Amino acid sequence: MCLSISGLCADTNLTEAAGGGVPTMASTNNLEQSSLVPISNTVSSVSSAERTLCPNDVISMTVYQEDDLETKTIIDNSGMVELPLLGQVKIGGLTVDQATTLIQQLYDKDYLVNPQVNLKVEQFADRHFAVLGEVQRPGSFDFPQNEPVNLLEAIAIGGGYTRLGAPSKVTVRRIENGLPKVYHLDAGKMEEDPQKKPFEILPNDIITVGQRVF
């Protein structure tokens, strides 16, 4: 699973999760085994070149007129790959274009003159998020390979709110820098203001919609 953190709303209320409020790894695994629902086609798409590379992505690399440098490898949990001559190189968290530039610079520095590197993702790692609480279809869902998902889209993928669902009481739990964090969000206000920057959902996020108070 990819745990890279990016694209957070600057005006969200960030607090550390405390006590037993954060699901255990075992419960998260159980969620990931539940039935998956196809992602809506309304999710805005981005090219694979703009998607950041994550652990368990399978990549291939070729260098023009350097057949012995051709390689296919998997990004490890630290974001590292093993490349010919270079050894361990950290590309996790970079886009394909950024990783290509980095590798070209490393080869150019010590080994080759003006190397022409071609890097591509052969297979994206599975990425999941969970939507729980007062939604019509709670469960674990796959990210599409080349598309981001924001909070409002994730709730829609979960079937939308139940009649008890409170858009103003949404939390997103994630692991950030090795520690559990909880974001308290008002999805209702986000929906009312389409100009506001969307809150991006990241792999392994757990979204919970709270109950209305009558």
Protein Blocks (a to p, Z undefined) as FASTA:
>chain_A
ZZbdehiafkbccdddehjlbccfklmmmmmmmccddddfkbccddfklpccdehiacdd
ddehilklgccddddfkopacdehklpadfehiafklmmmmmmmmmmmmmpghiacdddd
fbdcddddddehjdfbgcdddddfkbccdfklmmmmnopaafkbcfklccddddeehiac
dddddfklmmmmmmbccddddehiacddddddZZ
